[in-house]
């Protein structure tokens, strides 16, 4: 305590100090969350660059970076005409169509435009990676299709070179996009999990 202050003045001094520290902590906590979200987004862009196969894929990634403010659009603020960049398309050994987003914009399109509520959604747990959609066509998926979709989600993620990758999967109707979230960012609260070796050599790609 400060001997030059009385009890009330000392109490006020420490209360003010507490208030300042509390405001600093709250500001830093918010900044930490925002920074973590931004880093996660940039890591997902890095993963998309590894998956990209041609100039059209790269152009789509560039468009996302422009929309997020990381790059400036040159010219008259018009989007450069792009060729068609399509998600990867596989078919399971049981005949179910499986789609893989190559970047965040494609992930967004697959999950919230292509997929129906009862289709199945797959993603590598806790790391950047592609959204994988399995079109269920109102049928029950066999175990082998779940495993093959999980392999695709593991292979097209940062865990590609790992021996084992944990995969979250659930029906698309339980996948939500928070208001104002970046493209491809979703949340979910109830899911199943499987652990796979991300080898897709036996999965047939079409188109």
N, C-alpha and C positions, 0 to 999 in steps of 0.2 A: 504494500500500500504506500501511497505517496504521503509522507508525514506532513506535507504542507497543505493537504486537503482534509476536510472533515469526512465523516463516514458517508454522508449523502453524496458528496462530490466525488469520492472514490468510486462509489457504486455507479454513478452516472458515467464516469470515465470508462470503467470496464464494460458497462452495458453498450456504450457507443463503440468500443473496440470490438465487442462481440458482433454487433450489427454489421460493422465494416467487413469483418472476416467472413461472416455468413454470406453477405452479398458477393464477395470475391469468390467464395466456394461455389455458389450457385452459377455465377457467370462462367467459371472455369468448367463446371460440370456440363453446362450447355455447349460450350465450345468444344469440349472433348467429344461429346456425342456427335456433333456436327462434323468434326474432323474425321472421326472414325467412319461415319457414313460416307464421306467423300472419298476416303481411302479405299473403302470397300467397292465403291462405284468404279474408281480408277483401276482397281485390280480386276474387276469384271471386264473392263475395256481391254486390259492387257491380255486376258484369256481369249477375248474375241479376236485380237490380232493374231494369236497363235492358231486359231481355227480358220481364219480367213483363207480363201482359196483363190480369189481372183480380184480384179480391180473393182468390180461391183460390190463385193463384200467390204473392201476398204473404204469405198465411197460411202457406204451405209454407216460405218463406224465414224467417219469424218462428220457426217451429218449429225450424229448423236453428240459429238464433241462440240459442234457449233451450237446446237440447241441448248446444251448445258453451259455455254459461255466459256468453254476452254479455248475455242478458236473463233476467229472472226470470219465472216462470210465475205468473200471478195466479189466485186462487181456491184450490181444493182439490187442487192438483197433478195435475189431470186435463187431458188434451189437449182443447182446444176442438174441437168437432166441425167438420170442414171439408168444403166441397164438393169434388168431384172435380177435381183439377188434373192434366191429362194432358200428356205430352210433345207437342211439335209433330210432325206426321206429314205426310210428303211422299212422292211417288212419282216415281221417275226416269223419264226418257224411254224407258227400256228396260223399265219395269214393275216395278222393284225398290222395295220399301218402305224408306223412310229415316226414322229417328226422331231427334229433337233434344231433349235435356234442357234445360229452362228454368231449372234451378237444381241445386245440388249433390245434393240428395236424389233428384231425377229422374235426374241423371247416374248416380248409384249404381245405381238401379233398372234403368235401361237396360242398363248395362254388365254387371252381375252377376246380373240376373234375366231380362230379356227376351232378351238376346243369347246365341246359342249359340257354341261354340268356333270354328266356321268362318265366322261372320258377321264383317263388317269394321267396324273402329272408327276414327274420324277425330277429330282435335283440332288446333286452331291451335297452332303450335309456340311454346313459350316465353312464352305469355300466357294470361290467364284466358279461358275459353270453354266452350262446350257440348260434351258428348260427342255424337257423331253415330254412330248404328248403322245399317248397311245389312244387311238380312236377305238373306243369300245364297241360302238355300233349296238348298244343295248345288250351286249353279251357279257358273260362272265369270262374274265381273262384267265387262261391257264397259267400255272406257276412258271412255265418256261418263258412265257411272254413277259411276265414281271421281271424275271431274271435278265432277259435280253435288254429290256428297257433300262434296267438298272445299270447294266454294262455300258450302254450308250451314255447315260448321265455321268458315270464315272470317267469314261474315256474322254468326253468333251468337258473336262473340268481341270482344275489345277492338280487334281489327284491322279491324273492320267498315268504317271509313271510309278505310282504306289502299288504295292502288292495287293492291298485291300483298301476299298473305299466304302464308307457308309453312305447309303442312299436313303433319302426321305421320299416317300411317295404317298399320294392321297388322291381322291377324286377332285377334279378341277373345281367343282362347286364350293369347295372348302378353301380355295386359294383366293386371297384378297389383296388388293392394291391400296395402300394408304393414300389419302388425299395429298397431292403435291409430291409424291415420291418419284424418284428417277425411273426412267424406262427400265423395265425388267425387274424392279424391286417389288417383292411380294411378302406377305406374312401369312402364316397358318399356325394353328394351335393344336390340331389333332392330326396325327399322321402315323403311318406305319414305317418301319425301317428294315432294310436288308443290307448285308455286307457282301460285296462282290469283288472279283478280280476283274479290272477294266480291260478285258480282251474282247474286241469286237470282230475278230477275224472270221468268225463263223456266222455273222449276221449279214444278211443280204441287203445291199443298198440298191435302190432303184432310181431311175432318172439320172 
